[in-house]
Amino acid sequence: MTTTSHRLSRWMVAAVVLVMPLAAACGSGGGTSGVAAPSGGIAPEVAGELVGRWAHYDVVAYEDEVMRTLIISYGFNDFSVVDGELVDATTFCYSEQLTDQPIDISLSDGATQAIRPIPTPVTVTVTDGIIRLQRPPTPTPVGIRLDDPANDALPSDPADPRIVDDDGDGKPGITVGIVVGDGFSGELYLTRREIFSYDVELSGPGRLDGVVTDESEQLVIGATDPAFLTSKAQWTQYPDLGRSPIYLRRVEGDWDCERLRSSRNDLFPPNPSIDW
């Protein structure tokens, strides 16, 4: 094998893990407003700062010995008060994938939107007047149906009857498109367990800023080329969480994915560089 082809092969192996965002939201339903918490629950004045629809932007930084990657996710967080707790209904719209190598990775909006975490209570604390939210991890299967999403093993058999076409393209699991170097291209098919959490603070009116943690896992169940089948398809988040920021910005309850995409530059900073 030539040096060039060996390098491309290693890039292709690495590329199979650069496929899904963390993070964090599209979807259905608008925000809720004017909710007063029951006695003993979240204080009404705190709820008033948080309840409603928030546009979502997060970056998860990954690296291994081959390359560094940023997975960028867009969507919405809808906060409501249920039985005195603040509940986050997170949905996804679309995602972007950036690497420091000549690899183009594509994930359809349908695949991104297939990540549907269950509505989850978040921990709300107020310290020295600063409101802080912590969302726990909620394992969410994608491309597979699991009776116990937190503990059931992902299937290794591409014929497993639990595998489903979550992105609606007629192929098993979730489809990822990959173009390497000067045009070597193909697709791989994955099942995935999406596991993310975040820690944010209210930095100003309608502004929540913080960091996101990703512990997701996935398995390759098929590919159009054997070169894509040689990896365990796992990736490690870069340990400096400052490289994995999350920004939430309050928006009106009727915002949808199309408006979020068109308003992206008005809400969020430019994408960070892969410079570590």
BAKE-106997 format. One line per field, with one value per residue (C-alpha): residue in one letter; x, z, y. Coordinates in nm, 2 decimals, m for minus. Last residue first. Layout:
BEGIN
residuo: (a, ...)
x: (X, ...)
z: (Z, ...)
y: (Y, ...)
END
This chain:
BEGIN
residuo: (w, d, i, s, p, n, p, p, f, l, d, n, r, s, s, r, l, r, e, c, d, w, d, g, e, v, r, r, l, y, i, p, s, r, g, l, d, p, y, q, t, w, q, a, k, s, t, l, f, a, p, d, t, a, g, i, v, l, q, e, s, e, d, t, v, v, g, d, l, r, g, p, g, s, l, e, v, d, y, s, f, i, e, r, r, t, l, y, l, e, g, s, f, g, d, g, v, v, i, g, v, t, i, g, p, k, g, d, g, d, d, d, v, i, r, p, d, a, p, d, s, p, l, a, d, n, a, p, d, d, l, r, i, g, v, p, t, p, t, p, p, r, q, l, r, i, i, g, d, t, v, t, v, t, v, p, t, p, i, p, r, i, a, q, t, a, g, d, s, l, s, i, d, i, p, q, d, t, l, q, e, s, y, c, f, t, t, a, d, v, l, e, g, d, v, v, s, f, d, n, f, g, y, s, i, i, l, t, r, m, v, e, d, e, y, a, v, v, d, y, h, a, w, r, g, v, l, e, g, a, v, e, p, a, i, g, g, s, p, a, a, v, g, s, t, g, g, g, s, g, c, a, a, a, l, p, m, v, l, v, v, a, a, v, m, w, r, s, l, r, h, s, t, t, t, m)
x: (m0.58, m0.68, m0.99, m1.16, m1.49, m1.81, m1.91, m2.11, m2.49, m2.82, m2.80, m2.58, m2.83, m3.14, m3.20, m3.14, m3.35, m3.63, m3.63, m3.61, m3.92, m3.99, m4.36, m4.28, m4.08, m3.70, m3.48, m3.12, m2.93, m2.55, m2.35, m1.97, m1.76, m1.40, m1.43, m1.50, m1.12, m1.12, m1.17, m1.46, m1.36, m1.49, m1.62, m1.68, m1.52, m1.34, m1.26, m1.61, m1.56, m1.29, m1.53, m1.72, m2.10, m2.13, m2.31, m2.40, m2.15, m2.19, m2.25, m2.18, m2.26, m2.09, m2.11, m2.08, m2.20, m2.07, m2.23, m2.43, m2.80, m2.92, m3.27, m3.19, m2.82, m2.57, m2.82, m2.59, m2.55, m2.44, m2.52, m2.58, m2.55, m2.61, m2.71, m2.71, m2.64, m2.71, m2.51, m2.50, m2.21, m2.20, m1.94, m1.69, m1.33, m1.33, m0.99, m0.94, m1.23, m1.60, m1.84, m2.22, m2.37, m2.70, m2.88, m3.02, m3.10, m3.15, m3.48, m3.40, m3.64, m3.39, m3.50, m3.47, m3.51, m3.29, m3.48, m3.51, m3.13, m3.02, m2.72, m2.59, m2.38, m2.67, m2.64, m2.64, m2.94, m2.85, m2.97, m3.22, m3.40, m3.65, m3.43, m3.55, m3.26, m3.17, m3.12, m3.15, m3.16, m2.97, m3.08, m2.79, m2.87, m2.95, m2.79, m2.93, m2.78, m2.95, m2.70, m2.83, m2.55, m2.63, m2.96, m3.01, m3.22, m3.18, m3.33, m3.64, m3.63, m3.85, m3.74, m3.46, m3.56, m3.26, m3.43, m3.40, m3.03, m3.10, m3.38, m3.16, m2.92, m2.57, m2.27, m1.90, m1.64, m1.28, m0.97, m0.84, m0.89, m1.25, m1.59, m1.93, m2.25, m2.60, m2.97, m3.29, m3.29, m3.54, m3.50, m3.80, m3.65, m3.86, m3.84, m3.99, m4.29, m4.52, m4.44, m4.29, m4.20, m3.88, m3.86, m3.51, m3.46, m3.23, m2.88, m2.58, m2.21, m1.98, m1.62, m1.34, m0.97, m0.77, m0.57, m0.46, m0.80, m1.00, m1.35, m1.50, m1.87, m2.03, m2.37, m2.64, m3.00, m3.29, m3.49, m3.87, m4.05, m4.00, m3.67, m3.68, m4.04, m3.96, m3.71, m3.97, m4.22, m3.98, m3.92, m4.11, m4.20, m4.53, m4.65, m4.48, m4.64, m4.63, m4.67, m4.52, m4.50, m4.28, m4.39, m4.44, m4.26, m3.91, m3.60, m3.27, m2.86, m2.61, m2.45, m2.43, m2.39, m2.15, m1.78, m1.73, m1.69, m1.44, m1.16, m1.15, m1.17, m0.88, m0.67, m0.74, m0.66, m0.32, m0.25, m0.35, m0.10, 0.18, 0.14, 0.00)
z: (1.96, 1.66, 1.52, 1.47, 1.63, 1.44, 1.43, 1.72, 1.76, 1.73, 1.43, 1.24, 1.27, 1.17, 0.84, 0.99, 1.30, 1.07, 0.88, 1.19, 1.35, 1.56, 1.67, 2.04, 2.01, 2.08, 2.39, 2.31, 2.42, 2.37, 2.43, 2.43, 2.37, 2.34, 2.70, 2.79, 2.77, 2.77, 2.39, 2.34, 2.24, 1.94, 1.87, 1.54, 1.62, 1.29, 0.99, 0.83, 0.63, 0.41, 0.32, 0.09, 0.07, 0.44, 0.71, 1.08, 1.21, 1.59, 1.81, 2.15, 2.31, 2.61, 2.52, 2.77, 2.69, 2.82, 2.92, 2.81, 2.86, 2.72, 2.73, 2.97, 3.06, 3.14, 3.27, 3.34, 3.16, 3.24, 2.97, 2.92, 2.62, 2.55, 2.20, 2.16, 1.79, 1.51, 1.20, 0.82, 0.61, 0.28, 0.02, m0.14, m0.27, m0.43, m0.40, m0.03, 0.14, 0.08, 0.34, 0.36, 0.68, 0.69, 1.01, 1.07, 0.77, 0.43, 0.27, 0.32, 0.61, 0.86, 1.13, 0.91, 1.19, 1.35, 1.61, 1.37, 1.39, 1.03, 1.05, 1.34, 1.58, 1.78, 2.05, 2.39, 2.61, 2.92, 2.89, 2.61, 2.79, 2.54, 2.25, 1.91, 1.67, 1.42, 1.71, 2.07, 2.33, 2.66, 2.89, 3.04, 3.31, 3.23, 3.47, 3.48, 3.67, 3.77, 3.91, 4.20, 4.43, 4.37, 4.21, 4.13, 3.87, 3.80, 3.48, 3.43, 3.10, 2.80, 2.62, 2.37, 2.00, 1.77, 1.44, 1.36, 1.28, 1.05, 0.87, 0.84, 0.65, 0.78, 0.56, 0.62, 0.39, 0.47, 0.38, 0.74, 1.03, 1.06, 1.06, 1.08, 1.07, 1.21, 1.15, 1.34, 1.68, 1.96, 2.34, 2.57, 2.90, 3.21, 3.50, 3.81, 4.02, 3.89, 3.53, 3.45, 3.09, 2.89, 2.51, 2.39, 2.02, 1.74, 1.60, 1.64, 1.56, 1.55, 1.56, 1.47, 1.53, 1.34, 1.33, 1.69, 1.83, 1.87, 1.94, 2.01, 2.06, 1.96, 2.06, 1.93, 2.06, 2.01, 2.32, 2.35, 2.68, 3.05, 3.17, 3.33, 3.44, 3.60, 3.82, 3.92, 3.99, 4.22, 4.12, 4.34, 4.71, 4.65, 4.29, 4.00, 3.81, 3.43, 3.23, 2.91, 2.72, 2.41, 2.07, 1.96, 1.70, 1.61, 1.56, 1.88, 2.14, 2.12, 2.05, 1.69, 1.48, 1.22, 1.29, 1.40, 1.05, 0.95, 1.15, 0.94, 0.63, 0.75, 0.82, 0.47, 0.31, 0.49, 0.37, 0.02, 0.02, 0.18, m0.09, 0.00)
y: (2.30, 2.51, 2.35, 2.68, 2.79, 2.84, 3.21, 3.34, 3.27, 3.45, 3.68, 3.44, 3.16, 3.35, 3.17, 2.83, 2.91, 3.03, 2.70, 2.49, 2.65, 2.96, 2.98, 3.00, 3.32, 3.30, 3.28, 3.21, 2.89, 2.86, 2.54, 2.52, 2.22, 2.35, 2.49, 2.13, 2.06, 1.68, 1.65, 1.41, 1.06, 0.88, 0.53, 0.37, 0.03, 0.09, m0.14, m0.13, 0.19, 0.04, m0.25, 0.00, 0.07, 0.03, m0.17, m0.21, 0.04, 0.08, 0.38, 0.54, 0.87, 1.01, 1.38, 1.67, 2.02, 2.35, 2.68, 2.98, 3.07, 3.41, 3.54, 3.82, 3.78, 3.51, 3.26, 2.97, 2.63, 2.28, 2.02, 1.65, 1.42, 1.05, 0.94, 0.57, 0.49, 0.25, 0.32, 0.28, 0.39, 0.56, 0.61, 0.84, 0.85, 1.20, 1.37, 1.31, 1.14, 1.19, 1.04, 1.02, 0.89, 0.69, 0.62, 0.27, 0.06, 0.21, 0.33, 0.70, 0.76, 0.89, 0.64, 0.33, 0.08, m0.18, m0.39, m0.69, m0.75, m0.82, m0.59, m0.80, m0.60, m0.47, m0.20, m0.34, m0.28, m0.07, 0.29, 0.25, m0.04, m0.18, m0.07, 0.03, 0.11, 0.38, 0.62, 0.52, 0.79, 0.77, 1.06, 1.24, 1.49, 1.86, 2.11, 2.46, 2.76, 3.09, 3.35, 3.56, 3.47, 3.10, 3.00, 2.63, 2.45, 2.08, 1.97, 1.75, 1.56, 1.54, 1.22, 1.27, 1.26, 1.21, 1.14, 1.52, 1.48, 1.19, 1.38, 1.68, 1.46, 1.39, 1.47, 1.42, 1.57, 1.46, 1.65, 1.66, 1.91, 1.82, 2.00, 1.84, 2.05, 1.97, 2.02, 2.07, 1.88, 1.86, 1.91, 1.91, 2.04, 2.01, 2.26, 2.09, 2.20, 1.93, 2.02, 2.36, 2.41, 2.46, 2.40, 2.36, 2.41, 2.30, 2.33, 2.10, 2.14, 1.83, 1.95, 1.71, 1.64, 1.39, 1.06, 1.00, 1.08, 1.39, 1.52, 1.87, 1.90, 2.23, 2.35, 2.58, 2.59, 2.83, 2.86, 2.82, 2.91, 2.89, 3.02, 3.37, 3.33, 3.00, 3.19, 3.44, 3.17, 2.98, 2.62, 2.38, 2.39, 2.55, 2.48, 2.65, 2.94, 2.90, 3.22, 3.09, 2.76, 2.72, 2.59, 2.23, 2.03, 2.01, 2.08, 2.03, 1.91, 1.77, 1.58, 1.57, 1.26, 1.14, 1.18, 0.82, 0.66, 0.93, 0.77, 0.46, 0.67, 0.89, 0.58, 0.45, 0.79, 0.78, 0.43, 0.53, 0.81, 0.61, 0.34, 0.00)
END
